[in-house]
Amino acid sequence: MTDPGKLNRRLVLEAPVESADGAGGVTQSFETAATLWAQVLPVSARASLDADHAGAAISHRIVIRHRGGLTTRHRLREGERVYRIVSLREQDDTRRFIEIAAQERVD
């Protein structure tokens, strides 16, 4: 079980919003859904190359208090840092916390 005192980072939970792009498709953006306390632990890092652009992908383990409706379509933000949610799991049988596997892209 996680010690609630270790939730020491303030993250913004962002939900996806789709709007028509005028050409028959949609444009996806994100809007703030909540601000919450979290524990953020880096797990690993690797070099990556996306569209001929060198950078790094950093994996994190993020723990938050349990909340309903959270999916891998959401993302977390801390200032300019964006954490893409890869997977979610309840941390224990009490359903008090959710453990999130997240990935951050660094250019």
N, C-alpha and C positions, 0 to 999 in steps of 0.2 A: 504494500500500500504506500502511496505517496504521502509525504509530509506536506500539508497545505502551505507551510511556511516556505517551501522551496519554489512555489509558484511566484517568482520574483520578477518576471518580465511582462510588460504590458503589450499585448498584441491586438491588432484590429482584425476581426473576422470579416471577410468580404465575400458576398454572395454574387454569383454570376447573373447578369441581366442581358437579355437579348433584345435587340431592336432591329426593325427592318432597315435595310441599307438602300432601298429604292431601286434595286436591280433584281429583286426576287429572292435575295438572300438575307442573311442576318449578320449583324455585327455584335460581338460579345464584348461587354465591359463588366466592371465590378463595382458594387456599391457597398458601403459599410453596413454590416448587419449587427455587429456588437463589438464592444471592447472588453477584453478579458485578460485575466492573469494566467501566465503559463510558465512552465519550466522548459527551457530550450537547451538541449545537449547536442553538440556536434558528434556525429558518429563516424563519418568517413568523407573523403574528398577524392575526386579524380579529375584529371584533365579531360576536356571535351572539345569537340569541334562541331559547331552547328553552322551550316550554311557558310563554310569557309571563315568562320569567326572563332578564334581560339578563346577558351575560357575554362571555367571549372564548374563542376557540379558538386555541391556539398550536401550530404545527407544529414538530417537532423532527427532526433527523437524529441517530440514536443508533448508535454503532458498538460491537459487542461481539466477543469471540473466538467463533469458530465453535462451534456446539453443535447437535446433532441434535434433531429433534422439536419445534422451535420453530415455532409457527403464529400466525396473526392472532387466534386465540382467547385467547392469553396476553396478559398486560399486564405493565408494569414499574412499580415504585413506588420513590419516593425520599422517605421520610418521608410527608408528607401529599400529595405530588404524585403523580398517577397518569398514566402514559403509555399510551394505547391504541395498540396496534400496528396500523398501517394496511397496511403492506406490508413484505416482507423481500426482500433480495437479497444474494447472495454478492458481496463487494467485489472480488475478483480471482480468477484461475484457481488460486491456491494454496489456496483455501478456508480461509484462516486467520481471516478476519473476516466478520461479517455486518453489513450496513448496514440499519437499520430506519427506516422513515418512521413517525413516531408523532405522536399528537395529544394535547394536554393541554387540559382544560376548566378555565377559571378563572372563578369567579363574582365 
